[in-house]
Amino acid sequence: MKFFVVCLTLILLFCTPFNLYAAEIIIPATNDWKYNYSSGDNGEKWKELDYDDSNWLMGNGIFGFGEDFIDTELRKGDLAYYFRFFFTLDSKPEDFTFLNLSAIYDDGFVVYINEQEALRSFMPASVTIDSITKAYNHESNGYEDFDITSEADSLVEGENIIAVEVHQAALTSSDLVWDMELTYSLQEVNITRGPYLQTGTSDSMIIRWRTSSPTGSFVRYGTDPDDLNNSTFDSNQTTEHEVRLTNLMVDTTYYYTVGDSTGILADSSFVTSPEEGTLKEVRIWVLGDSGTKNDNARDVRDAYYDYIDANHTDVVLMLGDNAYNSGTDEEYEHALFNMYGDLMEKTPFWPARGNHDMEIDGEIPYYNVFSLPVNGEAGGVPSGTETYYSFNYANVHFIVLDSVEYGGDIEKMLDWLEEDLESTMQRWTIAYWHHPPYTKGSHDSDKESDLIIMRQEVLPLLEKYGVDLVFSGHSHSYERSYLINGHYGYSTEYSSNPDLYTINNNDGRNDGDGAYSKAESSAGGGTVYCVAGSSGQADSGVLDHPVMLEFNDSRGLPVLGSVIVEVNGNQLESKFINTEGEILDHFTIVKKEYPLPDIKANHSDGPLTITGNASLTLSFELNAGDYDGFEADWWIVRHDPDGLWYTMDETLDWKFLSTDFYTVSQRELFHFDTGEWMTLSMEIENLIAGPYGFYFGIDLKMDGDVTWESLYYDYVIVNVE
């Protein structure tokens, strides 16, 4: 019987047509019924409430014979079979908005409610049915739904009787099937929010929606829109539905419907993420301070929709202040779901919290609206909180920080951030939060503590691990920096010595001064900082922060718009698009792989022993491997017996250095090609007694890049006696 109940559940879920109503059950499926055979005509009395059915048999559905799933076996050889069910109704039938009968049957049947015929199926029409009436042929194929709302007035509050006669197409029929379920609804169930997607990964997706009244949560899904052959169902009655689909296929389109076990409320589709590290084109939409719920936000949205046409959006980033003025649930309804609902049902939105996403009556609606990764389920190190988190998409690692309250403990957030940065193996890293580290728009990063704290505390970590691009909002304008590194003070400090912090002060455009270039291992290789807080309103300010690119007469654009980031393999392109669909700024970052040359010391087999005051010639051989050439300069670091470190460049001049940092006094560049071995030698004289370590290193620069990569290679140990 347990096996049958499972099978019946599957039949109900997959074979029952859906409607838009939450069902209350009057007669459940597989229930107990009184039944009788057609040994003679029962007349009309058997349909009546007070009919004496004490000599009838009792059994539970499914009734019949000739099928494996029959629960109550009936005898063969009759043309008609009769069933009665008595029930008490507590609700008023006149309040019903829906009455549904779901039946599994073979061949035909007639249903009577309180003696009134309510439904006939596969039976002759417009004739009086008696015990010898033959049905038309019908094979049972799961439960079928019949809307009999028009017959609800046959019911009464209190005692009721439902009577059913099931007929065969022939006395010799090899099978018979009958069971039914009767349900009603007092009110129509509407979907009032969603569906919308959250925390999408390569093998899972969270689907959320809200209903006007409590129902169960049912999602059907599959890769064929005409065959949604997977489902998940939660019978708990709720208006806030959240279902997580698992074991999905990577980078695959899925179609889905949401509702409860008796109704479809909405349908849509989504695409699972590619496998982490995949070199695939990725489209990212960045919205900052978009929560104005007005024509400004709609115009920004429509410009983006026109730009992408029918193409898919992979990732949506929200930079905070997602629903003005306070981030209430109602404000989210208008600013988020009414504005971007058609995209949210297809693409997950990944938000950061802004200062207008506030606490309301002891709760922060932001955390009720979104379902964000806590345990690293979307990639990255588990943060243990929805306040800050990380996730991966293809070969991009995203880091979302909290600049409002720092998760209540900024040191804890920073510790997590460093662990997450250190662990990621993705080619690209994009970080974002609300308060910008650099801005002179409607806010001033020289004066406001939240902005200063993020600049001083967070940026050193991001740049230490080579983060490529940082987005923030808060200032209602667009500002974009050069490729910079190491500037954590006030704007005047940058102005006084820009070369100290600027990796490249070009415009970063392929059609301008040239793209920015970084190494794969790009610690200290520079970061671009972008303020994109004008997706809902545009304000001015002085717009003269010196780290920012200059646009005509200002270092920013006080215009409405959003940012589109397109990542393709080793290239990242960012575009600022206004409400007219014009690209007002764009820049490109290119990541180049630096193949490591083969380098070896000629004397690396063991320590060398020489006589004091003698000269020593150190030789190192190197080969560029299969790379077609690069520029380099070489140098040697020496460790003396007194514990000090020195360096010697190709001018043979010794330079004093600290114990933890070396520099090269000048660069004499050379070039070598594929497979070409070179021997670099240096003669060292007048060594006093003691142990020495000589370390060989080179600085590489590929094809005119501005970024140098310092590589430390083989060494020689020398004992001077």
Buried (B, 14 or more C-beta within 10 A) or exposed (E): EEEBEEEBEEBBBEBBBBBBBBBEEBBEBBBEBBBBBBEEEBEEEBBBEEBEBEEBEEBBBBBBBBBEBBBBEBEBEBBBBBBBBEBEBEEEBEEBEBBBBBBBBBBBBBBBBBBEBBBBBBBBEEEEBBBEBBBEEBEBEBBBBBBBBEBBEBBEEEEBBBBBBBBBBEEEBEBBBBBBBBBBBBEBBEBBBBBBBBBBBBBBBBBBBBBBBBBBBBBBBBBEEEEBEBBBBBEEEBBEBBBBBEEBEEBBBBBBBBBBBBBBBBBBEBBBBBBBBBEBEBBBBBBBBBBBBBEBBBBBBEBBBEBEEEEEBBBBBBBBBBBBEEBBBEBBBBBBBEBBBEBBBBBBBBBBBBBBBBEBEEEBBBBEBBBBBBEBBBBBBBBBBBBBBBBBBBBBBBBBBBBBBBBEEBEBBBEBBBEBBEBBEBBBBBBBBBBBBBBBBBBBBBEBEBBBBBBEBBBEBBBBBBBBBBBBBBBBBBBBBBBBBBBBBBBEBBEEEBEEBBBBBBBBBBEEEBBBBBBEEBEBBBBBBBBBBBBBBBBBBEBBBBBBBEBEEBBBBBBBBBBBBBBBBBBBBBBBBBBEEEEBBBBBBBBBEBEEBEBBBBBEEEEBEBEEEEEBEBBBBBBBEEBEEBBBBBBBBBBBEEEEBBBBBBEEEBBEBEEEEBEBEEBEEEEBEEEEEBEBEBEBEEBEEBEBBBBBBBBBBBEEBBBBBEBEBBBBBBEBE
